[in-house]
């Protein structure tokens, strides 16, 4: 990341653990300031403290705003807090997500489907609208939406999640088209990353799960943090409307 990137401010939803935490670590290491959000106030406070300890002066470069991503009042408060503390919001990383059900989509309760979309898609749009109005519309910036390879192919038993991530990828291109030229918008589609959120997909059988990946392992939050940091940086100044698949080579096995 170039020196021109340093000192900017990022709002990262769902940043108290997992991928969001990994993105926050990567951006702090590059000299940025971050605000992370999360549902649990205690867990978020611990994350803010831990993130602050990762870099010199980190305690003054990290804040947290607890709340539910789909709550519009929380969205407004998070953006207001970032502007109040840091005076700008250059980057948005829409990482908050939910997948509360496992089973065939033909039997899915529609209330659950609405909850998945409200959290995974509508909240991302809400945060994007608010950061755009607060800073990016006039000063520019970049947005990264954390999607999933589940949005690129059939995703048995997590169909609602997969559909929501497909919608997030399309949301990315819509925002990229509308917000150009000042704001770049891209998405990342990870395969299985070792987080608490994805634990049911590999826990107790990690070696078996990893065997499907040409690179021989599952992802870790740092893998996605590095990809997000690149897409937000000036090194990606001519990249917008793209979906970066970060999958350890998994899709190389398609059709094999």
N, C-alpha and C positions, 0 to 999 in steps of 0.2 A: 504494500500500500504506500502510495506516495506521501510526502510530507504535506502536500496540499490538502490531504484528507483529514489530518489530525485535528483534534479539538472540536469535532462536530458532535451532535447529540442524537441519540437513538432512543426510540420508544419500542420496547420489546414486550409483546403480550405473552402471557404464559411463560415467564422467565424465571420462575423460582426453582426449576429443575429441568433436567433433560435437555432437549434441543435448544430451548429458549435460553437456558443457563449457558450452554456452550456458545451460543451466538454472543451473549453478553461478555463472556470471557474473551472471545476473539476481538471484539470491538474495543474493549478496555485495553487490551494488549497493544492496540494500534493507536492509542492516545485519545480515544473518544470518551464521551460521558454517556451514561445510560440510565434509563428509567425502566425498571422491570415491573410487570404486573403479575398477579396471581390470586387465586381464590382464597387461599388460607393466609391470614395475616401473620401467624407465627412462622410458618414455613417461608413466607416471603421475607420477613425480617431476618431470618437466619441466612437466606440467600444473599440479601443485600450486604450483610456483614461479611460473609465469606467472599463475595465478589470484591468488596472493598479491600480485602487483604491480599488480593492477587497482584496488585500493582502499586507502586509508590504513589501516595496521595489518593489512593482509591476511595477512601472514606468520603471524600468530597466530590467524587465523580460518579457515585451510584446512589440512586433513590429508588424507592418502591412505592407503588400505589395498589393496595389490595382491592379486590372486587371481581365480580363475574364479568367476563368479556362481553356477554350479550346484553348487559345492563347499560342502557344509554347514558344514565347518570354517571356510571363509572367511567365510560368512555370520555365523557366531557371532563370529568374530574382529572383523569390521567393526563390528558392533553393540557389542561389548565395548569396542573402542577408542574409539568415539564417546562412550560413557558415561564412560569413564575420563578422556578429555581435556576434554570439554565438559559432562559431567554430565547430559545430557538428549538426547533425539532426537525432536523435535517433528514433523519432516517426513520422509517417505520418497518418493523418486522412483525408480521401477523403470524404468530405461532400458536396462540391458544386454540385448543381443539378438544373435542370429546368424541368418545365412541362407546356409549353406554350399553350396547346390545350386541349379542353374538348369536347369529342364526339366519335362516333364509329370509330374504327380503319379501318374498311372497306372503310371509306371515308377520311382517313388521307392523307394530302398532304405529299408527300415523302420528300420534302425539310424540313418540320418540323420534320419528323422522323429522318432525318440525324442530325439536330440540337440537338435533344434530346440525341442521341447516342454520338455525339461529346462532349457534355458537361458532360453527366452523366457517360459515360464509357471510351471513348478514353482519356479524360483529366485525369481520375483516373490512367490509365495505364501510361500516360506521367509523372505524378508526381511520381509514384512509380519507374519508370525507373531512374528518376533523383535523387531521394533521395537515391536509392540503389547505384548508381555510386558515389555519392558525399560522402557517409559515411557508409551506412549500409552494403555494400558488404564486407568491411574490418572489421568493428567494431560491426556489428550486430544491431538489433533494432526490431521494430514492426510496423505493418501497420493495421489500422482499416478502412474498407470501410463501409460507411453508405448506406445500401441498403433500403429495404422496404418490408413489407408483400405483397405489390402489385406485387412483383416479385415471390411470392410463390403460387399464385392462380389467377383466372381471376380477372381483375380490370376494370370493365365496365367504359367506357368514359375516362379513363386515361390509355388506353392500351399501348401506346408507352412508357409511363413512366414505367409501369409494366414490359414490355419486357426489357427495359434498366436496371432495377434493378435486373431482373433475370440474365442478362448478367454480372452485377457487382458481383453477388454471385458466378458465375462460374469463373469470373476473379480472385476472392479471392482464390479459390482452386488451380487455375493454378499458381498464384504467390506463394502461400504457398508451393506448391510442388517444384517449381524451386528455391526458395530462401532459403529453409531449408539447413542446420540447424541453420544458424546465424540469419535469419530474420523470425519472425512469422507473419502470415497474417490471419486476421479474419474479419468477417463482422457482422454488426448488422442490423436486419430487424425490424424497429419500425412499430407499427400501427399508428393511427392518433395522432400526437403530436401537442399541441397548439402553433403554430407558424404562422407568417404572410403567409408563404409559403403554409400552409395547411388550411388557414382560410375558404376557400370555402367549405371545407368538414364538417364544424361544426358551422360556424358563424351564429348566430340567432337561432340555434337549438341544442345547446351544450348538454342540458339535455337529449334530445331525442337520440343524437349520443352516449352519454356516457352510456345510458341504455343497449347498446349491449355488454358492457364490464363487465365481472364478477367482476373485482375489482372496478367497479362503477365510473370510471372517465376516461377522456382522459389522454394521456401522457403529460408531460412537459419536456422541454429541460434537466432539471436536471436528469431525469430518464435515458436518453441516455448518458449524460455526465458521470454518475457513471458507466454504463456498459462499456463505452469506456475506462475509466480510469482503470478498472479491466483488460480488455483484453490487454492493453498496459503494465501492471505492471508485476513484477516478480511473483506475485501470480498466473499469468496465464502462467507461463514459460513452461508448457507442453500442451499448447492449441494452435493449429494452424489448418488452413483450415476449421474452423467452422463458422457457421452462427447462431448467437444468436438472437432468436426472442424475442423482448421486446414489448409485445402487450396487457398488462393488462388482459391477459387471453382470448382475443377475439377468438383465434382459438379453445378454448374449446367448442365453440358453433357450430363448423363445423358439419354439418349434422343434427343439431337439428331442 
